[in-house]
Amino acid sequence: MPRLLTVDGLTISFPIDGKDVPVVREVSFAVDRGEFVGLVGESGCGKSVSALAVLRLVPEPGRIAGGSIRLDDQELLTLPGDAMRRVRGARIGMVFQEPMTSLNPVFTIGFQIGESLRVHQKLSRRAAREAAIGLLDRVAIPSPGQRVDDYPHQLSGGQRQRAMIAMALACGPDLLIADEPTTALDVTVQAQILELLDRLRDELGLAVLLITHDLAVVAETCDRALVMYAGRIVEESSVERLFEAPSHPYTRGLLGAVPLLGRPAPRGGLPTIPGRVPDAASLPEGCAFHPRCAEVMEICSRELPAAYALGSDHRASCFLHAPDQGDRS
Protein backbone atom coordinates (compact mmCIF):
# COMPACT_ATOMS: atom_id res chain seq x y z
CA MET A 1 0.00 0.00 0.00
CA PRO A 2 1.23 3.56 -0.67
CA ARG A 3 2.77 5.33 2.30
CA LEU A 4 0.59 8.12 3.72
CA LEU A 5 2.17 9.27 7.01
CA THR A 6 5.87 9.01 7.82
CA VAL A 7 7.17 10.03 11.25
CA ASP A 8 10.97 9.95 11.52
CA GLY A 9 13.04 10.66 14.64
CA LEU A 10 10.27 12.60 16.40
CA THR A 11 11.42 14.17 19.68
CA ILE A 12 9.08 16.21 21.89
CA SER A 13 10.33 18.16 24.90
CA PHE A 14 8.76 19.91 27.88
CA PRO A 15 10.48 22.20 30.38
CA ILE A 16 10.60 20.39 33.73
CA ASP A 17 12.37 21.93 36.75
CA GLY A 18 14.19 24.37 34.51
CA LYS A 19 15.43 21.70 32.09
CA ASP A 20 14.30 20.83 28.57
CA VAL A 21 13.21 17.19 29.04
CA PRO A 22 12.38 14.92 26.09
CA VAL A 23 9.13 13.02 26.77
CA VAL A 24 9.12 11.43 23.29
CA ARG A 25 12.52 10.33 22.01
CA GLU A 26 13.49 9.54 18.43
CA VAL A 27 10.15 7.95 17.55
CA SER A 28 9.75 6.66 13.99
CA PHE A 29 6.78 4.93 12.40
CA ALA A 30 4.65 5.00 9.27
CA VAL A 31 1.00 4.55 8.34
CA ASP A 32 0.01 3.37 4.87
CA ARG A 33 -3.15 4.37 3.05
CA GLY A 34 -6.11 2.31 4.25
CA GLU A 35 -4.12 0.84 7.14
CA PHE A 36 -5.35 0.55 10.74
CA VAL A 37 -2.39 1.04 13.10
CA GLY A 38 -2.53 0.83 16.89
CA LEU A 39 -0.15 2.81 19.13
CA VAL A 40 -0.32 1.09 22.52
CA GLY A 41 1.28 1.51 25.94
CA GLU A 42 0.69 2.47 29.54
CA SER A 43 -0.56 5.93 30.50
CA GLY A 44 2.22 8.50 30.41
CA CYS A 45 4.37 6.75 27.80
CA GLY A 46 3.95 9.49 25.17
CA LYS A 47 1.20 8.09 22.92
CA SER A 48 -1.21 11.03 22.93
CA VAL A 49 1.41 13.75 22.65
CA SER A 50 2.93 11.91 19.66
CA ALA A 51 -0.49 11.95 17.99
CA LEU A 52 -0.91 15.66 18.76
CA ALA A 53 2.51 16.31 17.21
CA VAL A 54 1.24 14.98 13.87
CA LEU A 55 -1.25 17.86 13.90
CA ARG A 56 1.30 20.27 15.40
CA LEU A 57 -0.93 20.67 18.44
CA VAL A 58 1.59 19.84 21.18
CA PRO A 59 0.37 21.93 24.14
CA GLU A 60 2.64 24.73 25.28
CA PRO A 61 5.17 24.92 26.82
CA GLY A 62 5.96 21.65 25.05
CA ARG A 63 7.64 21.75 21.67
CA ILE A 64 8.66 19.46 18.84
CA ALA A 65 12.41 19.44 19.33
CA GLY A 66 13.42 17.32 16.35
CA GLY A 67 12.44 14.92 13.63
CA SER A 68 10.26 14.90 10.55
CA ILE A 69 6.53 14.36 9.95
CA ARG A 70 5.50 13.90 6.32
CA LEU A 71 2.03 13.50 4.87
CA ASP A 72 2.62 11.99 1.46
CA ASP A 73 5.65 14.04 0.39
CA GLN A 74 4.70 17.18 2.33
CA GLU A 75 6.78 18.04 5.41
CA LEU A 76 4.31 19.20 8.07
CA LEU A 77 6.80 20.61 10.58
CA THR A 78 7.90 23.40 8.24
CA LEU A 79 4.47 24.33 6.87
CA PRO A 80 3.34 27.91 7.53
CA GLY A 81 0.54 28.20 10.07
CA ASP A 82 -2.20 28.91 7.50
CA ALA A 83 -1.19 25.91 5.41
CA MET A 84 -1.12 23.65 8.48
CA ARG A 85 -4.62 24.78 9.44
CA ARG A 86 -5.78 23.66 5.99
CA VAL A 87 -4.29 20.21 6.66
CA ARG A 88 -6.13 19.83 9.98
CA GLY A 89 -9.64 18.62 9.35
CA ALA A 90 -9.28 18.55 5.57
CA ARG A 91 -6.57 15.86 5.35
CA ILE A 92 -6.14 14.71 8.97
CA GLY A 93 -9.13 14.26 11.28
CA MET A 94 -8.83 13.86 15.05
CA VAL A 95 -11.14 12.16 17.52
CA PHE A 96 -10.17 13.36 20.98
CA GLN A 97 -10.27 11.29 24.14
CA GLU A 98 -13.09 13.04 26.01
CA PRO A 99 -16.01 14.01 23.74
CA MET A 100 -17.85 15.86 26.52
CA THR A 101 -14.95 18.25 26.99
CA SER A 102 -14.03 18.38 23.28
CA LEU A 103 -17.52 19.35 22.14
CA ASN A 104 -18.64 22.91 22.83
CA PRO A 105 -21.68 22.76 25.15
CA VAL A 106 -23.26 25.98 23.81
CA PHE A 107 -23.48 24.96 20.14
CA THR A 108 -25.59 22.25 18.56
CA ILE A 109 -23.99 19.08 17.22
CA GLY A 110 -24.96 20.07 13.67
CA PHE A 111 -23.35 23.50 13.98
CA GLN A 112 -20.09 21.98 15.24
CA ILE A 113 -19.94 19.33 12.52
CA GLY A 114 -20.81 21.88 9.86
CA GLU A 115 -18.22 24.41 11.02
CA SER A 116 -15.30 22.64 9.32
CA LEU A 117 -17.37 22.32 6.13
CA ARG A 118 -18.03 26.06 6.15
CA VAL A 119 -14.34 26.80 6.76
CA HIS A 120 -12.68 24.26 4.45
CA GLN A 121 -15.31 23.77 1.73
CA LYS A 122 -17.05 27.17 1.92
CA LEU A 123 -20.51 25.62 2.23
CA SER A 124 -23.48 27.75 3.16
CA ARG A 125 -25.01 27.26 6.59
CA ARG A 126 -27.94 25.36 5.08
CA ALA A 127 -25.72 23.10 2.96
CA ALA A 128 -23.44 22.44 5.94
CA ARG A 129 -26.46 21.46 8.05
CA GLU A 130 -27.64 18.99 5.40
CA ALA A 131 -24.14 17.55 5.16
CA ALA A 132 -24.05 17.22 8.97
CA ILE A 133 -27.28 15.20 8.88
CA GLY A 134 -25.71 12.89 6.30
CA LEU A 135 -22.61 12.46 8.45
CA LEU A 136 -24.67 11.68 11.56
CA ASP A 137 -26.49 9.05 9.52
CA ARG A 138 -23.17 7.61 8.32
CA VAL A 139 -21.97 7.13 11.90
CA ALA A 140 -25.29 5.45 12.79
CA ILE A 141 -26.84 8.06 15.07
CA PRO A 142 -30.62 7.41 14.98
CA SER A 143 -32.98 10.15 13.75
CA PRO A 144 -30.12 12.33 12.45
CA GLY A 145 -32.53 15.00 11.18
CA GLN A 146 -33.60 15.61 14.78
CA ARG A 147 -30.29 14.96 16.53
CA VAL A 148 -28.54 17.53 14.36
CA ASP A 149 -30.18 20.26 16.48
CA ASP A 150 -29.34 18.65 19.83
CA TYR A 151 -26.68 19.95 22.20
CA PRO A 152 -23.90 17.66 23.49
CA HIS A 153 -25.55 17.14 26.90
CA GLN A 154 -28.62 15.69 25.14
CA LEU A 155 -26.62 12.80 23.68
CA SER A 156 -25.38 9.64 25.37
CA GLY A 157 -21.65 9.01 25.73
CA GLY A 158 -21.60 6.71 22.72
CA GLN A 159 -23.58 9.20 20.61
CA ARG A 160 -21.20 12.01 21.55
CA GLN A 161 -18.27 9.86 20.45
CA ARG A 162 -20.04 9.12 17.15
CA ALA A 163 -20.65 12.85 16.72
CA MET A 164 -16.92 13.46 17.24
CA ILE A 165 -16.16 10.86 14.57
CA ALA A 166 -18.64 12.55 12.22
CA MET A 167 -16.92 15.88 12.84
CA ALA A 168 -13.50 14.37 12.13
CA LEU A 169 -14.79 12.86 8.86
CA ALA A 170 -16.61 15.96 7.66
CA CYS A 171 -14.06 17.04 5.06
CA GLY A 172 -13.08 13.57 3.88
CA PRO A 173 -9.61 13.28 5.48
CA ASP A 174 -7.03 10.71 4.39
CA LEU A 175 -5.97 9.96 7.97
CA LEU A 176 -8.08 9.66 11.11
CA ILE A 177 -6.32 9.82 14.49
CA ALA A 178 -8.46 8.37 17.28
CA ASP A 179 -7.14 8.99 20.80
CA GLU A 180 -8.62 6.44 23.22
CA PRO A 181 -12.02 6.64 21.46
CA THR A 182 -13.63 4.03 23.73
CA THR A 183 -12.52 5.43 27.11
CA ALA A 184 -15.36 5.62 29.70
CA LEU A 185 -17.79 3.74 27.42
CA ASP A 186 -19.39 0.47 28.42
CA VAL A 187 -18.22 -2.71 26.71
CA THR A 188 -21.14 -2.93 24.27
CA VAL A 189 -20.73 0.68 23.13
CA GLN A 190 -16.95 0.22 22.86
CA ALA A 191 -17.50 -2.65 20.45
CA GLN A 192 -19.93 -0.56 18.40
CA ILE A 193 -17.46 2.35 18.11
CA LEU A 194 -14.62 0.04 17.06
CA GLU A 195 -16.86 -1.68 14.51
CA LEU A 196 -17.83 1.76 13.18
CA LEU A 197 -14.20 2.82 12.75
CA ASP A 198 -13.39 -0.41 10.92
CA ARG A 199 -16.42 -0.04 8.64
CA LEU A 200 -15.52 3.58 7.83
CA ARG A 201 -11.97 2.50 7.03
CA ASP A 202 -13.33 0.00 4.49
CA GLU A 203 -15.97 2.34 3.02
CA LEU A 204 -13.85 5.49 2.77
CA GLY A 205 -10.34 4.08 2.33
CA LEU A 206 -9.27 5.86 5.53
CA ALA A 207 -6.02 5.24 7.29
CA VAL A 208 -6.55 5.10 11.06
CA LEU A 209 -4.01 5.70 13.83
CA LEU A 210 -5.59 4.38 17.02
CA ILE A 211 -4.13 5.46 20.37
CA THR A 212 -4.97 3.03 23.16
CA HIS A 213 -3.72 1.30 26.30
CA ASP A 214 -5.94 -1.71 25.60
CA LEU A 215 -4.34 -4.62 23.76
CA ALA A 216 -7.74 -6.26 23.32
CA VAL A 217 -8.80 -3.24 21.24
CA VAL A 218 -5.65 -3.58 19.13
CA ALA A 219 -6.32 -7.29 18.57
CA GLU A 220 -9.89 -6.58 17.49
CA THR A 221 -9.28 -3.76 15.00
CA CYS A 222 -5.68 -3.15 13.95
CA ASP A 223 -3.50 -4.45 11.14
CA ARG A 224 -0.25 -3.41 12.82
CA ALA A 225 0.79 -2.42 16.33
CA LEU A 226 3.40 -0.06 17.76
CA VAL A 227 4.23 -0.71 21.42
CA MET A 228 5.50 2.38 23.25
CA TYR A 229 7.33 2.63 26.55
CA ALA A 230 8.83 5.71 28.24
CA GLY A 231 8.75 7.80 25.09
CA ARG A 232 10.14 5.21 22.66
CA ILE A 233 8.75 2.57 20.31
CA VAL A 234 10.01 -0.73 21.74
CA GLU A 235 8.26 -3.16 19.39
CA GLU A 236 6.56 -2.94 16.00
CA SER A 237 4.79 -5.83 14.34
CA SER A 238 1.73 -7.04 12.51
CA VAL A 239 -0.99 -7.68 15.08
CA GLU A 240 -1.09 -11.38 14.26
CA ARG A 241 2.63 -11.83 14.89
CA LEU A 242 2.61 -9.60 17.96
CA PHE A 243 0.09 -11.83 19.70
CA GLU A 244 1.65 -15.07 18.47
CA ALA A 245 5.27 -14.17 19.20
CA PRO A 246 5.68 -11.03 21.35
CA SER A 247 9.40 -10.31 21.42
CA HIS A 248 10.00 -7.45 23.85
CA PRO A 249 9.70 -8.28 27.58
CA TYR A 250 7.43 -5.26 28.02
CA THR A 251 5.04 -6.52 25.32
CA ARG A 252 5.03 -9.97 26.92
CA GLY A 253 4.26 -8.38 30.27
CA LEU A 254 1.33 -6.42 28.82
CA LEU A 255 -0.10 -9.49 27.13
CA GLY A 256 0.37 -11.62 30.25
CA ALA A 257 -1.70 -9.15 32.27
CA VAL A 258 -4.72 -9.41 29.95
CA PRO A 259 -7.46 -11.78 31.19
CA LEU A 260 -8.58 -14.22 28.50
CA LEU A 261 -12.04 -15.72 28.17
CA GLY A 262 -11.87 -19.45 28.93
CA ARG A 263 -8.45 -19.25 30.59
CA PRO A 264 -8.68 -19.63 34.37
CA ALA A 265 -7.09 -16.83 36.35
CA PRO A 266 -3.82 -17.95 37.92
CA ARG A 267 -3.71 -18.51 41.65
CA GLY A 268 -3.05 -15.16 43.30
CA GLY A 269 -4.49 -13.15 40.40
CA LEU A 270 -3.22 -11.98 37.03
CA PRO A 271 0.49 -11.37 36.62
CA THR A 272 1.64 -7.75 36.74
CA ILE A 273 4.67 -5.81 35.58
CA PRO A 274 6.53 -4.73 38.73
CA GLY A 275 7.28 -1.07 39.30
CA ARG A 276 5.95 1.83 37.25
CA VAL A 277 6.77 3.83 34.13
CA PRO A 278 9.74 6.07 35.03
CA ASP A 279 9.46 9.83 35.09
CA ALA A 280 10.70 11.41 31.86
CA ALA A 281 13.02 13.69 33.83
CA SER A 282 14.78 10.80 35.55
CA LEU A 283 14.96 7.91 33.11
CA PRO A 284 17.41 5.15 34.02
CA GLU A 285 20.54 4.70 31.96
CA GLY A 286 20.39 2.27 29.09
CA CYS A 287 17.06 0.60 28.34
CA ALA A 288 14.35 2.44 30.29
CA PHE A 289 12.53 -0.83 30.95
CA HIS A 290 15.45 -2.66 32.55
CA PRO A 291 14.52 -1.93 36.23
CA ARG A 292 11.18 -3.72 35.63
CA CYS A 293 12.42 -6.46 33.31
CA ALA A 294 12.53 -10.12 34.34
CA GLU A 295 15.04 -10.88 31.57
CA VAL A 296 17.47 -8.03 32.24
CA MET A 297 21.15 -8.41 31.31
CA GLU A 298 24.08 -6.35 32.51
CA ILE A 299 24.32 -4.42 29.24
CA CYS A 300 20.71 -3.25 29.58
CA SER A 301 21.67 -0.80 32.32
CA ARG A 302 24.49 0.70 30.24
CA GLU A 303 23.40 0.92 26.61
CA LEU A 304 20.28 1.71 24.64
CA PRO A 305 19.28 -1.20 22.37
CA ALA A 306 18.75 -0.71 18.66
CA ALA A 307 15.57 -1.80 16.91
CA TYR A 308 16.52 -5.31 15.80
CA ALA A 309 14.71 -6.77 12.78
CA LEU A 310 12.99 -10.08 13.53
CA GLY A 311 11.30 -10.34 10.15
CA SER A 312 10.08 -8.15 7.32
CA ASP A 313 7.40 -6.56 9.50
CA HIS A 314 8.69 -7.11 13.03
CA ARG A 315 11.25 -5.16 15.09
CA ALA A 316 12.03 -5.11 18.80
CA SER A 317 14.37 -2.82 20.74
CA CYS A 318 15.86 -5.39 23.10
CA PHE A 319 19.35 -6.87 23.52
CA LEU A 320 17.75 -10.33 23.68
CA HIS A 321 17.56 -10.09 19.89
CA ALA A 322 20.99 -8.62 19.20
CA PRO A 323 23.03 -10.85 16.87
CA ASP A 324 25.80 -11.07 19.47
CA GLN A 325 23.57 -11.09 22.56
CA GLY A 326 25.33 -14.17 23.91
CA ASP A 327 28.47 -12.06 24.37
CA ARG A 328 26.63 -9.28 26.18
CA SER A 329 25.23 -10.93 29.28
N, C-alpha and C positions, 0 to 999 in steps of 0.2 A: 504494500500500500504506500502511496506517496506520503512523504513526511510533511506534517502540518506545523507542529510546535517543536522547537529545539531549544532546550535550556542547557547551557554549557558553562561550568565553573561558577555557578551562581553563589555569591557570598552576600549575606545581609547582616548588618551590624546595628547594634543599639548602644548608646552611651550608658554604662553601668558603673556607678561609683567613680565617675570621672575618667573612665577608660572606654575606648571604642571596642566593644566585645562582639565578635561574630557569633550569631545565633544560628545561622545557616552557613555551612562551610563547603565551598567547592562542589556544589550539587549539580549533577548533569543527568538529564533524562530527555526523552523524546516522546511525542504522541503522534501517531500516524492518523491520517484521515479515516474516519469511521471507526476508530479504535476506542475501546473502553479500558482506561488505565486507572488502577487504584493506587493511591499514595497512602500508606498505612503506617501507624506507629502510635506509641503512647502519647498522651497529652503533654505538650511542652517540647516535643521533638523538633518542631519547625515546619510542620505540614502546612498549616493555614497561612503562615507568613510567606512561605514559598509560593503558594497559589496567588496571594495578593500581589506578589512581586511580578507575576506574569502580566497583571493589569496595571502595574506601577502604582499600586495603592498601599504600599507599605506605610503604616501609620508613623507619623513623626513622633519622636525624634529619630526613628529608625531610618536607615538608608540602604540602598543597594550599593554595596562597596566594590563589587567586581563581578565579572562574568558577562554572558551574552544571552539574550532571549530573542529568538527569531520566530516570526510567524510567516510561514513559507520562506521567502528570501528577505523579508523585511525585518531589520533590527529594531526592536521595540524600545530599547534603552536609550537610543539617541533620537527618537522621534520628538519633534516639537510638541508642546502641550496640546495644541489644537488638533494635530494629527492623531495623537494618542487618544483623545476623547472620541474621535471618529471610529477608532478601533474598538473601544469599549462599547458593548451593546450590539454594534453592527457586525463585528467579526468574532468577538469573544463575549459570551454571556456568563453571568455569575449568579449562582444560587447560594445565598449566604446562610449561615448556620442557624440563625434565630429569626424566622419570618416575622414574628410579632414585633421585634425591634427593628427589623429591616424595612418593613412596610410603614408608610406614614399614616398614623391613625386618623388624620383629619381629611384625607382624600379617599375617594372611592377606589375600589380595586380597578375598575375600568379606566379611571383617569390615570392611575399609576402605570398600568400596562400600556395605555395609549401614549404616554408622555414620550417614550423613546421613539415611537413611530412618528410623532409630530416633529421631534428633533432631527432624527436621522433620515426619515423618508418624506418629510414635509407634508404629511397628511393633514387634512382638515380635522377639526374636532369630531365631526360626525363620522368621517371615514375611519378615524382612529378608534372610535367607540365600536363600530361594526367589526373592525379587525380584532379588538379586544374580546368581543363576544365569540368570534371564531377561535381565538386562542384558548379561551376558557373551555370551550367545547373540546378542543384538541387534547387538553390535559384532563378531560373527563370530570369537570365540575358540573353537577346537574343543574338544569335550568339556567344556562349561562346568560340568557337575555335578562333574567332578573338579578342574578348574582353580580352582574357587571356594575350595578349601582349600589352594592353593599359596601360597607366599611370593613376594615380588617377584623374588628372585634366581633362582627356578625358571622364570621366563618370559623369552622373548626380548625384545629391545628393542621390536620392533613390537607384541608382545603386552602389554608394560607400557604402551605408549602407548594401546592399545585399552582396557586396564583403566582408565587415567586418564580416557578419554572416557566409559566406562561410569559411573564415579564422578561425573563432571560432569553426566551426564544423569539420575542416579538419581531426582531429585525433579521431573523434567519442567520444566526451566527454559524461559523464553521466549528467552533470549539465551545463546549459548555463546561464550566468549572463548577462542581457541586461540592460545597464544603459542609460535611456532616449533614446531608439533607434529611436524614431520618432521626436525628437527635430529638429526644423528648416525645417521640411518637410511639403509639403502642405497636405491638408486633405485627398485627394485621395491616395497619396503615403503612408501616415501614415496607412491608412486602409490596403493597400497592404502588408506593412511590418508586421503588426500585424497578418494578415491572414497567412503570410508565417511562422511566429514563431509558430502559433497554428498548422499549417499543419506539420511542422517539429517535433513538440512535439508528434503528433500522429504517424507519420511515423517512427521516430527513438526511441521513448520511452524516449525522453529527459525530464528531469526536468528543469523548467525555473524559474529563479528569476528575475522578472521585476522591475526595479527601475523607478518610475515615480512620477510626481506631478499631473497627470491627472486622476481623478476618472473615467472619461468616458472610458479611455483606460483600467482601471482595470475592469470595468463592462463588457467590450467587450471580454476580453481575459482570465481573471484569474479565478481560482477555489477558491482561498482564498486570503484575503487581510490582510496586517499588516499596521496599521496607526501609523506613527511616528511623534513625536513632541518634539523638544528641546532635542534630543539625547535619547529619550526613546520610546518604543512601548507603545501606550496608548490604542489601541484596536486591537483585532485580531478576525477574523470571516470568515466564508464562505462568498463569495461575495454576494450570494443571501440574506443571513440574514443581512449583513452589509447595503444593500440598503433598505431592508424592515424595519429593526429595528435598526438604528444606535444608539449606547448607550453611547458614549462619547460626551460631548458637542462640542469638537473640530471636531469630525467626522460629527456631525450634521451641524456644521458651514460650513465645506467644501462642503457637499452635497447641502446645501441651496444656496451656491454661484454658483452652476452649472446651466447654462441655459438649459431648457428642451424644445425640439421640441413640439409644440402644447400647451405649457403652457405660457400664456401671461406674459411678464415681469412686475413685480410689479411697482406700481407708485413710481417714484424716483430711479428706477434702481434695480439691483440685490442686495440682502443683502450681507454684508461683515462681516468679523470677525474684530472687532476693534483692534487697536494696531498692533504689529509686533512680530515676533519670538524673544525672548530675546537672548542677547549675551551669549555665553557659559560661559564666565568669570564672568558674573554677573546675574546668574539665581535667580529668587525670591525664597524665602523659601517655603517649601511645594510643592504643585503641580505647575509646571512651567506654566501651562495654566491659573491659577486662575486670574491673572490681566486682562485677555481678556474674561473671562467666564461670560455668562449671568446667570448661575445657581450657582454661587459661594456660598459656605457656609463658616462660620468662620474657620472651621477646615482646609479648603483647603490652607490657608496661613500659617499653622503651621506644617502639617504633609504630608508625601508623601503617596498617596494611593497605596494599593496593587492592583494586577490584580485580580479582582473578576470574578469568573466563572458565566456566564449567561446561560450556556448550555454546551453541550459536545464539541462544536467547537467555543465557543464565550466567550471572556474575555474582560473586560474594566477596566482600571485603573482610577476609579473615585469613590469618596465617595458617590455619588448618589446611588451606587449599593452595598454599604456595608450593611451587615445584620442588623447592628444597626444604620443605617444612621439617623433615626429619633431622636436619642439621641445626634447627633453630630452637629446639626445646630447652 
